[in-house]
Amino acid sequence: MNRQGISLEEIYQETAELIPPGWQYPEITCARILIEGEVYEKTNFKEALWKQWGAIDVDGQRAGFVEVGYLEERPEADEGPFIKDERNLIHAIAEQLGNITERKRAEEKLNQQYMRMALLNRITRTVAERQDPESVFLVMLQHLEDYLTVDFGCIALFDQIKESLCVSSIGPKSRSPAGTMGLEQGTQISVEQNGLGRCKQGETLYEPDTARVNRPMLKKFSQAAMRSLLVSPITVEDKLIGVLFVGRRSAGAFSSGESEFLRQLCEHTALAVKQKRLYEELEGAYNEIRETQKVVMEQERLRALGQMASGYSP
């Protein structure tokens, strides 16, 4: 059960298959593991009249059970037909499964965090090479589609005067579902009608099932089979400049870790946009100074020529 690369599902199934030989009457023993709504059982499993259970606890919470049964009647022992050693064994198996589940999930969580940090660094480096916000946004969406496996991604810029969002960039792989939803560059999205007002306060919004909410945009997502929607604000100096929309086809498909990752990504993107704007402002100011210097130098040249001309007499 401790083999590298083996999944939890494989561990549960193999354990169910390996349990019967450990009981007194393996030829009539059946076993199954019930954990978090899923069932893993030996191929010969049938509901038995004589059975025992061992509770599986994960992170201090009851997650499921190991169930072992006899398909035929056998003489009475310590616990019905079961002996004390079998009771101890089923508890040991359940405890081991709980420990393995905790460890595997901790490893998965660490791997996910590492992958997200690597993705964040990759996007940040790539974004730093871009010179305009539109290019920054497109790179961001491409990476989310390729590495975070979102089914839809787009960025809409906030218009403070109209109190609406205007679709600015759509991920390359998201254009087909965007077409189904009637979204294209320039499409206006009402902040108030779609319940997006909290984005102005920097809040990330998550709708685990768009089919259950009666909002115009969420209806479009639901009709395009995008059941999960996460909306992350992009702010510069505490002012909303846009939002990132990401969707997946399955309901409840975004974890709290992914939500936090997207929040951090939007912060990095906002910083990149701010730096690009500062660069443009500095470049503009520098060009203005150069033009002013040229004018002043030309005026000085003309003045000097005028002085020379006035001081010359034929």
VOPAGU-2260 file (C-alpha; in pm, 1 decimal, decimal comma):
REM VOPAGU-2260
SITE   aa  ch    i         X         Y         Z
SITE  MET   A    0       0,0       0,0       0,0
SITE  ASN   A    1     302,7     229,2      22,1
SITE  ARG   A    2     415,6     194,5    -341,6
SITE  GLN   A    3     523,8     516,8    -505,7
SITE  GLY   A    4     286,3     654,1    -766,8
SITE  ILE   A    5     -13,9     446,0    -661,9
SITE  SER   A    6    -340,5     639,7    -628,9
SITE  LEU   A    7    -574,1     630,4    -330,7
SITE  GLU   A    8    -839,0     462,8    -545,5
SITE  GLU   A    9    -596,3     182,4    -631,5
SITE  ILE   A   10    -500,9     144,4    -265,8
SITE  TYR   A   11    -865,1     110,7    -159,1
SITE  GLN   A   12    -941,5    -144,1    -431,6
SITE  GLU   A   13    -630,7    -356,4    -370,6
SITE  THR   A   14    -694,8    -353,9       2,7
SITE  ALA   A   15   -1048,7    -483,4     -49,0
SITE  GLU   A   16    -909,7    -764,5    -263,9
SITE  LEU   A   17    -638,1    -857,1     -12,0
SITE  ILE   A   18    -851,8    -870,0     302,3
SITE  PRO   A   19   -1023,9   -1216,4     269,1
SITE  PRO   A   20    -707,8   -1431,4     302,6
SITE  GLY   A   21    -652,8   -1280,6     646,1
SITE  TRP   A   22    -979,7   -1418,0     788,4
SITE  GLN   A   23   -1055,7   -1768,7     917,7
SITE  TYR   A   24   -1268,4   -1870,1     621,2
SITE  PRO   A   25   -1125,8   -1688,4     315,9
SITE  GLU   A   26   -1334,0   -1895,6      72,3
SITE  ILE   A   27   -1657,4   -1737,4     203,1
SITE  THR   A   28   -1516,4   -1399,3     305,7
SITE  CYS   A   29   -1610,8   -1084,2     116,6
SITE  ALA   A   30   -1490,2    -731,8     181,8
SITE  ARG   A   31   -1548,3    -377,2      76,0
SITE  ILE   A   32   -1433,2     -26,6     162,3
SITE  LEU   A   33   -1679,4     261,1     176,7
SITE  ILE   A   34   -1512,1     601,6     190,3
SITE  GLU   A   35   -1653,2     945,2     117,1
SITE  GLY   A   36   -1938,2     817,6     -95,6
SITE  GLU   A   37   -1728,2     575,8    -301,5
SITE  VAL   A   38   -1731,7     195,2    -275,7
SITE  TYR   A   39   -1440,4     -40,8    -343,1
SITE  GLU   A   40   -1522,7    -411,1    -311,2
SITE  LYS   A   41   -1393,3    -759,5    -382,3
SITE  THR   A   42   -1538,0    -905,8    -699,3
SITE  ASN   A   43   -1737,7   -1167,5    -509,4
SITE  PHE   A   44   -1893,5    -917,9    -269,8
SITE  LYS   A   45   -2250,8    -983,0    -160,6
SITE  GLU   A   46   -2451,9    -852,6     130,8
SITE  ALA   A   47   -2380,8   -1088,2     421,0
SITE  LEU   A   48   -2578,9   -1161,6     737,6
SITE  TRP   A   49   -2256,1   -1200,7     936,2
SITE  LYS   A   50   -2030,0    -894,9     909,7
SITE  GLN   A   51   -1813,8    -652,6    1103,1
SITE  TRP   A   52   -1688,5    -297,9    1045,2
SITE  GLY   A   53   -1384,0     -86,7    1115,2
SITE  ALA   A   54   -1414,5     294,3    1106,6
SITE  ILE   A   55   -1183,2     498,2     882,3
SITE  ASP   A   56   -1100,8     842,2    1025,4
SITE  VAL   A   57    -923,9    1108,5     818,4
SITE  ASP   A   58    -797,7    1428,0     983,9
SITE  GLY   A   59   -1013,7    1358,3    1288,0
SITE  GLN   A   60   -1332,5    1312,9    1085,1
SITE  ARG   A   61   -1522,9     993,6    1008,6
SITE  ALA   A   62   -1458,1     925,6     639,6
SITE  GLY   A   63   -1585,4     570,6     592,0
SITE  PHE   A   64   -1565,9     204,3     691,0
SITE  VAL   A   65   -1396,5    -123,7     615,2
SITE  GLU   A   66   -1662,1    -398,5     599,1
SITE  VAL   A   67   -1591,1    -771,7     612,1
SITE  GLY   A   68   -1859,5   -1039,2     590,9
SITE  TYR   A   69   -1911,7   -1414,2     580,0
SITE  LEU   A   70   -2140,0   -1540,2     305,3
SITE  GLU   A   71   -2223,2   -1859,2     497,6
SITE  GLU   A   72   -2293,6   -1936,1     860,6
SITE  ARG   A   73   -2003,0   -2045,5    1076,7
SITE  PRO   A   74   -1973,9   -2148,3    1447,0
SITE  GLU   A   75   -1999,0   -1881,2    1715,6
SITE  ALA   A   76   -1668,6   -1726,8    1827,8
SITE  ASP   A   77   -1572,8   -1403,4    2009,4
SITE  GLU   A   78   -1791,7   -1172,8    1797,4
SITE  GLY   A   79   -2050,6   -1381,3    1618,9
SITE  PRO   A   80   -1846,6   -1604,5    1387,5
SITE  PHE   A   81   -1548,5   -1366,6    1407,5
SITE  ILE   A   82   -1255,8   -1409,8    1644,4
SITE  LYS   A   83   -1084,2   -1135,9    1845,7
SITE  ASP   A   84    -781,2   -1127,6    1615,2
SITE  GLU   A   85   -1008,8   -1046,0    1320,0
SITE  ARG   A   86   -1159,0    -754,1    1512,8
SITE  ASN   A   87    -807,2    -624,0    1585,2
SITE  LEU   A   88    -707,9    -674,7    1221,8
SITE  ILE   A   89   -1002,7    -484,7    1076,6
SITE  HIS   A   90    -931,4    -193,3    1312,2
SITE  ALA   A   91    -565,2    -196,7    1208,7
SITE  ILE   A   92    -657,1    -194,8     838,9
SITE  ALA   A   93    -901,5      92,5     887,7
SITE  GLU   A   94    -644,5     292,2    1085,5
SITE  GLN   A   95    -378,0     230,7     821,7
SITE  LEU   A   96    -612,0     342,1     543,1
SITE  GLY   A   97    -688,4     660,5     736,4
SITE  ASN   A   98    -318,2     734,8     781,2
SITE  ILE   A   99    -238,5     665,1     416,6
SITE  THR   A  100    -527,4     885,9     303,0
SITE  GLU   A  101    -405,5    1174,2     519,9
SITE  ARG   A  102     -48,6    1138,3     393,6
SITE  LYS   A  103    -149,3    1108,2      27,6
SITE  ARG   A  104    -372,0    1413,9      49,3
SITE  ALA   A  105     -98,2    1613,6     219,0
SITE  GLU   A  106     139,8    1513,0     -62,7
SITE  GLU   A  107    -117,8    1608,4    -325,8
SITE  LYS   A  108    -172,6    1943,7    -157,6
SITE  LEU   A  109     201,4    2015,0    -152,7
SITE  ASN   A  110     235,7    1910,0    -517,4
SITE  GLN   A  111     -53,6    2135,8    -615,3
SITE  GLN   A  112      99,6    2427,6    -427,3
SITE  TYR   A  113     433,5    2366,4    -596,2
SITE  MET   A  114     272,6    2348,1    -940,1
SITE  ARG   A  115      76,4    2667,3    -878,4
SITE  MET   A  116     385,2    2853,4    -760,9
SITE  ALA   A  117     578,1    2729,9   -1064,2
SITE  LEU   A  118     292,1    2841,5   -1288,9
SITE  LEU   A  119     274,5    3179,4   -1115,2
SITE  ASN   A  120     649,2    3230,4   -1165,2
SITE  ARG   A  121     625,7    3121,0   -1527,9
SITE  ILE   A  122     341,6    3363,7   -1598,4
SITE  THR   A  123     517,3    3645,5   -1411,6
SITE  ARG   A  124     837,2    3599,2   -1613,8
SITE  THR   A  125     646,3    3584,5   -1941,2
SITE  VAL   A  126     431,9    3885,9   -1853,7
SITE  ALA   A  127     743,8    4089,4   -1770,1
SITE  GLU   A  128     853,1    4055,6   -2133,8
SITE  ARG   A  129     530,9    4208,6   -2267,8
SITE  GLN   A  130     490,6    4580,9   -2332,4
SITE  ASP   A  131     111,8    4630,5   -2336,8
SITE  PRO   A  132    -176,1    4521,5   -2108,3
SITE  GLU   A  133    -356,7    4330,2   -2384,2
SITE  SER   A  134     -51,9    4113,7   -2444,4
SITE  VAL   A  135     -14,9    4060,9   -2068,3
SITE  PHE   A  136    -376,6    3946,1   -2039,4
SITE  LEU   A  137    -350,0    3708,4   -2335,0
SITE  VAL   A  138     -38,5    3538,9   -2193,7
SITE  MET   A  139    -212,9    3499,8   -1858,8
SITE  LEU   A  140    -519,6    3335,1   -2015,9
SITE  GLN   A  141    -312,4    3102,7   -2235,3
SITE  HIS   A  142    -123,4    2971,2   -1933,3
SITE  LEU   A  143    -443,5    2919,7   -1733,8
SITE  GLU   A  144    -594,0    2716,9   -2018,1
SITE  ASP   A  145    -281,6    2506,8   -2064,0
SITE  TYR   A  146    -169,5    2447,1   -1707,1
SITE  LEU   A  147    -465,7    2506,1   -1475,1
SITE  THR   A  148    -699,4    2327,7   -1720,0
SITE  VAL   A  149    -981,0    2579,7   -1707,0
SITE  ASP   A  150   -1250,9    2537,1   -1972,1
SITE  PHE   A  151   -1309,1    2910,4   -2007,7
SITE  GLY   A  152   -1111,2    3223,1   -1936,7
SITE  CYS   A  153   -1156,5    3588,7   -2022,6
SITE  ILE   A  154   -1069,9    3932,3   -1885,5
SITE  ALA   A  155   -1306,1    4229,2   -1883,2
SITE  LEU   A  156   -1198,1    4586,0   -1806,9
SITE  PHE   A  157   -1397,5    4802,7   -1567,3
SITE  ASP   A  158   -1555,7    5129,0   -1687,2
SITE  GLN   A  159   -1606,1    5348,6   -1380,5
SITE  ILE   A  160   -1838,6    5589,4   -1560,2
SITE  LYS   A  161   -2072,5    5322,8   -1701,0
SITE  GLU   A  162   -2035,4    5092,7   -1398,0
SITE  SER   A  163   -1991,1    4803,3   -1637,2
SITE  LEU   A  164   -1727,8    4560,1   -1759,1
SITE  CYS   A  165   -1610,9    4540,8   -2118,3
SITE  VAL   A  166   -1468,5    4211,3   -2245,0
SITE  SER   A  167   -1108,6    4280,4   -2341,0
SITE  SER   A  168    -934,5    3943,9   -2387,5
SITE  ILE   A  169   -1056,3    3587,3   -2441,1
SITE  GLY   A  170    -832,4    3281,4   -2412,9
SITE  PRO   A  171    -758,6    3104,2   -2743,2
SITE  LYS   A  172    -929,2    2781,6   -2629,5
SITE  SER   A  173   -1219,4    2976,0   -2476,7
SITE  ARG   A  174   -1341,8    3140,3   -2796,1
SITE  SER   A  175   -1582,7    2860,4   -2884,9
SITE  PRO   A  176   -1770,6    2862,3   -2551,3
SITE  ALA   A  177   -1748,2    3242,6   -2552,5
SITE  GLY   A  178   -1932,1    3241,2   -2883,5
SITE  THR   A  179   -2201,1    3017,2   -2734,1
SITE  MET   A  180   -2241,4    3266,3   -2449,1
SITE  GLY   A  181   -2253,4    3562,7   -2685,6
SITE  LEU   A  182   -1929,0    3703,5   -2544,7
SITE  GLU   A  183   -1675,2    3872,6   -2769,0
SITE  GLN   A  184   -1432,8    4160,9   -2744,2
SITE  GLY   A  185   -1630,6    4471,6   -2661,8
SITE  THR   A  186   -1927,4    4292,8   -2501,0
SITE  GLN   A  187   -2062,0    4493,3   -2205,8
SITE  ILE   A  188   -2137,1    4315,9   -1876,5
SITE  SER   A  189   -2345,8    4497,6   -1616,1
SITE  VAL   A  190   -2183,6    4493,9   -1271,9
SITE  GLU   A  191   -2508,5    4549,1   -1081,5
SITE  GLN   A  192   -2732,1    4308,5   -1275,6
SITE  ASN   A  193   -2480,5    4027,2   -1245,1
SITE  GLY   A  194   -2402,0    4069,5    -876,0
SITE  LEU   A  195   -2039,3    4167,4    -934,1
SITE  GLY   A  196   -2035,2    4473,4    -710,3
SITE  ARG   A  197   -1817,3    4310,8    -443,8
SITE  CYS   A  198   -1533,3    4287,8    -695,9
SITE  LYS   A  199   -1498,5    4666,1    -655,0
SITE  GLN   A  200   -1400,6    4598,8    -291,9
SITE  GLY   A  201   -1142,6    4345,0    -407,8
SITE  GLU   A  202   -1348,6    4033,5    -326,1
SITE  THR   A  203   -1316,4    3712,9    -525,8
SITE  LEU   A  204   -1655,8    3566,0    -618,9
SITE  TYR   A  205   -1721,4    3195,3    -662,9
SITE  GLU   A  206   -2037,0    3034,1    -795,5
SITE  PRO   A  207   -2013,2    2652,2    -764,8
SITE  ASP   A  208   -2325,5    2591,6    -977,1
SITE  THR   A  209   -2429,9    2855,1   -1229,2
SITE  ALA   A  210   -2751,9    2665,5   -1303,1
SITE  ARG   A  211   -2887,0    2760,8    -961,1
SITE  VAL   A  212   -2847,7    3138,9    -987,4
SITE  ASN   A  213   -3082,6    3370,3   -1173,2
SITE  ARG   A  214   -2834,9    3624,2   -1313,1
SITE  PRO   A  215   -2804,7    3714,8   -1684,4
SITE  MET   A  216   -2437,0    3624,1   -1719,8
SITE  LEU   A  217   -2462,7    3312,0   -1505,1
SITE  LYS   A  218   -2749,3    3192,1   -1722,9
SITE  LYS   A  219   -2519,4    3225,2   -2024,9
SITE  PHE   A  220   -2250,9    3022,4   -1848,5
SITE  SER   A  221   -2504,0    2755,5   -1754,8
SITE  GLN   A  222   -2637,4    2736,4   -2111,7
SITE  ALA   A  223   -2280,3    2687,8   -2235,3
SITE  ALA   A  224   -2237,9    2399,8   -1983,7
SITE  MET   A  225   -1999,3    2602,8   -1765,7
SITE  ARG   A  226   -2129,9    2499,9   -1424,3
SITE  SER   A  227   -1851,5    2652,7   -1209,7
SITE  LEU   A  228   -1751,4    3019,5   -1229,7
SITE  LEU   A  229   -1482,0    3205,7   -1039,2
SITE  VAL   A  230   -1443,3    3583,5   -1071,9
SITE  SER   A  231   -1123,1    3743,9    -944,1
SITE  PRO   A  232   -1074,5    4122,9    -938,7
SITE  ILE   A  233    -770,8    4295,0   -1088,2
SITE  THR   A  234    -697,2    4608,7    -888,0
SITE  VAL   A  235    -431,5    4880,2    -909,7
SITE  GLU   A  236    -385,6    5099,1    -601,2
SITE  ASP   A  237    -714,0    4966,4    -456,3
SITE  LYS   A  238    -905,5    5063,0    -771,1
SITE  LEU   A  239   -1074,7    4801,1    -985,8
SITE  ILE   A  240    -940,2    4798,9   -1340,3
SITE  GLY   A  241   -1084,8    4464,2   -1451,7
SITE  VAL   A  242   -1184,4    4111,8   -1357,8
SITE  LEU   A  243   -1073,7    3763,5   -1452,3
SITE  PHE   A  244   -1351,5    3515,7   -1534,5
SITE  VAL   A  245   -1260,0    3145,8   -1527,2
SITE  GLY   A  246   -1503,2    2858,2   -1568,7
SITE  ARG   A  247   -1514,7    2479,6   -1565,4
SITE  ARG   A  248   -1779,9    2246,1   -1697,4
SITE  SER   A  249   -1822,5    2053,9   -1370,3
SITE  ALA   A  250   -2015,0    2197,9   -1076,5
SITE  GLY   A  251   -1810,2    2276,7    -765,8
SITE  ALA   A  252   -1489,2    2240,3    -965,4
SITE  PHE   A  253   -1270,7    2508,0    -800,5
SITE  SER   A  254   -1090,3    2450,9    -471,4
SITE  SER   A  255   -1005,5    2716,7    -213,6
SITE  GLY   A  256    -639,7    2669,4    -310,7
SITE  GLU   A  257    -714,7    2750,7    -673,7
SITE  SER   A  258    -916,1    3054,9    -568,7
SITE  GLU   A  259    -620,8    3183,3    -365,6
SITE  PHE   A  260    -383,1    3110,6    -654,2
SITE  LEU   A  261    -598,1    3312,7    -897,0
SITE  ARG   A  262    -614,4    3598,8    -646,6
SITE  GLN   A  263    -233,3    3605,0    -630,0
SITE  LEU   A  264    -209,8    3580,7   -1007,8
SITE  CYS   A  265    -438,7    3882,1   -1048,5
SITE  GLU   A  266    -223,4    4077,4    -801,4
SITE  HIS   A  267      89,3    3997,5   -1004,4
SITE  THR   A  268     -89,7    4086,9   -1327,2
SITE  ALA   A  269    -213,4    4415,0   -1180,5
SITE  LEU   A  270     143,8    4498,4   -1075,2
SITE  ALA   A  271     265,4    4422,6   -1428,2
SITE  VAL   A  272      -4,6    4648,0   -1576,3
SITE  LYS   A  273      89,6    4923,2   -1331,2
SITE  GLN   A  274     457,7    4891,4   -1424,7
SITE  LYS   A  275     372,1    4905,3   -1795,2
SITE  ARG   A  276     168,6    5219,5   -1738,5
SITE  LEU   A  277     449,8    5379,7   -1537,3
SITE  TYR   A  278     694,2    5287,8   -1812,4
SITE  GLU   A  279     468,6    5448,0   -2073,2
SITE  GLU   A  280     430,1    5760,6   -1859,3
SITE  LEU   A  281     805,2    5785,7   -1803,0
SITE  GLU   A  282     873,5    5725,4   -2169,9
SITE  GLY   A  283     621,8    5995,3   -2260,4
SITE  ALA   A  284     772,1    6239,7   -2012,0
SITE  TYR   A  285    1123,3    6162,1   -2142,9
SITE  ASN   A  286    1015,8    6218,5   -2504,2
SITE  GLU   A  287     849,0    6543,7   -2402,8
SITE  ILE   A  288    1168,2    6660,6   -2234,0
SITE  ARG   A  289    1370,3    6568,1   -2543,8
SITE  GLU   A  290    1132,7    6764,5   -2766,5
SITE  THR   A  291    1150,7    7060,7   -2529,5
SITE  GLN   A  292    1528,7    7043,6   -2532,7
SITE  LYS   A  293    1526,6    7039,7   -2912,5
SITE  VAL   A  294    1304,4    7348,7   -2921,3
SITE  VAL   A  295    1522,9    7531,0   -2667,8
SITE  MET   A  296    1840,3    7440,1   -2856,5
SITE  GLU   A  297    1688,3    7555,3   -3185,0
SITE  GLN   A  298    1582,7    7883,1   -3023,8
SITE  GLU   A  299    1933,5    7929,2   -2882,9
SITE  ARG   A  300    2082,3    7857,5   -3223,9
SITE  LEU   A  301    1855,9    8111,4   -3391,1
SITE  ARG   A  302    1927,5    8369,8   -3122,1
SITE  ALA   A  303    2300,4    8318,8   -3165,8
SITE  LEU   A  304    2265,6    8353,6   -3541,6
SITE  GLY   A  305    2063,7    8668,6   -3490,3
SITE  GLN   A  306    2328,0    8815,5   -3266,1
SITE  MET   A  307    2596,9    8730,9   -3516,5
SITE  ALA   A  308    2393,8    8885,1   -3796,8
SITE  SER   A  309    2322,5    9203,5   -3602,8
SITE  GLY   A  310    2686,8    9245,3   -3513,0
SITE  TYR   A  311    2805,9    9209,8   -3876,8
SITE  SER   A  312    2819,0    9517,7   -4096,3
SITE  PRO   A  313    2923,6    9496,6   -4466,9
